[in-house]
């Protein structure tokens, strides 16, 4: 089922700034090259834009990757400026 995150075991919040023009392949490359993680794992990867008003969520489903965009034009997400934050979460 599209968007079913019940099987995910971890949530990984990538703090700092990400170019939101990237495609699924671009976000997978960030996960592999910069984070040294497997994008096919049971992890939800969250990326934030510089203005912190948009978040993209990347995760793997059995038949392929899903990339969601969440826009909050009137709100700003309060995310630390640390480079990377990983939290295990039993979903």
C-alpha positions in Angstrom: 0.0 0.0 0.0 1.4 3.4 -1.0 2.7 5.4 2.0 2.4 2.6 4.6 5.1 3.3 7.2 4.1 0.7 9.7 7.0 -1.6 8.8 9.7 1.1 9.2 12.0 0.6 12.2 14.0 3.9 12.3 13.5 7.5 11.6 16.5 9.5 10.4 16.3 13.3 10.4 18.9 14.9 8.2 19.5 18.3 9.8 21.1 21.2 8.0 20.1 22.2 4.4 19.2 20.0 1.5 18.6 21.0 -2.1 14.9 20.1 -2.5 15.1 20.0 -6.3 16.6 16.5 -6.1 14.8 13.5 -7.3 14.5 10.1 -5.6 17.9 9.1 -7.0 19.4 12.3 -5.7 18.1 11.7 -2.1 19.2 8.1 -2.3 22.7 9.3 -3.3 22.8 11.6 -0.2 21.8 8.7 2.1 24.5 6.4 0.5 27.4 8.9 0.0 27.1 11.4 2.9 25.4 9.3 5.5 26.9 5.9 4.6 23.5 4.3 5.1 21.4 2.0 2.9 18.4 3.8 1.5 16.7 0.4 1.0 16.7 -0.2 4.8 13.6 0.0 7.0 14.3 3.7 7.7 12.3 6.8 7.1 14.7 9.6 5.9 13.5 13.2 6.5 15.2 16.1 4.7 14.6 19.8 5.4 14.9 22.9 3.2 17.0 25.9 4.2 14.0 28.0 5.1 12.7 25.0 7.1 9.2 25.3 5.6 9.4 22.1 3.5 10.2 18.5 4.4 10.8 15.6 2.1 10.3 12.0 3.3 12.1 9.1 1.6 11.5 5.5 2.3 11.4 2.1 0.6 8.4 0.0 -0.1 8.4 -3.5 -1.4 7.9 -2.3 -5.0 10.1 0.8 -5.0 10.9 4.1 -3.3 8.4 6.7 -2.1 9.2 10.4 -1.9 6.7 12.7 -0.1 6.8 16.5 0.1 5.3 18.4 3.0 4.9 22.1 2.6 4.1 24.4 5.5 4.0 27.9 4.1 2.9 29.6 7.3 4.9 27.5 9.7 8.6 26.8 10.2 10.0 23.5 11.5 12.3 23.9 14.4 15.2 21.7 13.5 18.7 21.9 15.0 21.5 23.0 12.8 23.4 19.8 13.6 24.5 17.9 10.5 22.7 14.6 11.2 20.4 13.2 13.7 19.4 9.5 13.9 16.8 8.1 16.2 15.6 4.5 16.4 11.9 4.4 16.7 9.6 1.4 17.1 6.7 2.3 14.8 
